[in-house]
Amino acid sequence: MGSIRSRAATLACVLLVLLGPVSCGGGSASGTEGGRGGTLTVLAASSLTDAFGELEKRFEERNPGVEVRQSFESSSTLLAQIQQGAPADVFASASEEEMETATKEGLVEGETRVFVKNREIVMVPKDNPANIQDFRDVAKPGVRLVLAQEDVPAADYAVEILGKANNEYGGDFKQDVLSNVVSREADVRASVNRVVVGDADATFGYASDYTPDIRDRVEVVPIPPDLNIIATYPIAALEDAEEPDLAREWVDLVTGEEGQRVLDKWGFEPAS
């Protein structure tokens, strides 16, 4: 009798499988047929939007069934989200300060890794209405300058650069430039966009923000090397990652040869 029931149960399960996806044998189905499944959540600095967007496609191609979800904002905003318990697997910051805070608060799993460097530039509209020809011209009266919000790394680096410039251009240079600020934006990409659409005369951004899609609408004004700041970008898997294995694989991709080639393509400099 037991044998008959067993065969009947097996037949019923086979029929149900033919009709639709079910779980037989008491386990729960997971993932996608032919793939591992899972969702990887990455929080990354806004300047990484293009490079990480390309890496997302590559990661999903090599991991069928896996979905990568990314949020790009200022590093300070992302840190606040992590501190408040936002679900995430990986944090990539444009500043070591935010990552150090996350590490001290026990939010990071394992060691952090610096994966690229970046440097600041000044961007102006193609028609350059304020006639900004070199870095010193950013201090001219009437220049409509936009910056990211305070505590956003790109804005903090800009202020640090202006402080260094005081020694070369005079004690009022920093204040003259900051007095030209007409708007503070959520992150560096937002401040760059104000220049792209012609709502501002200049902004401080990263070299990586000078992307192919805006090069016909903006010009770059270089910052003298002795005044510039080299930004270092750290990355780490997070302690409360829901997909710790995927998180480590993402970090390995970003820091490996393939990831470094993509980051170089988008204007970043090697970490070493």
Disulfide bonds with the S-S distance in Angstrom:
Cys13-Cys24 1.65
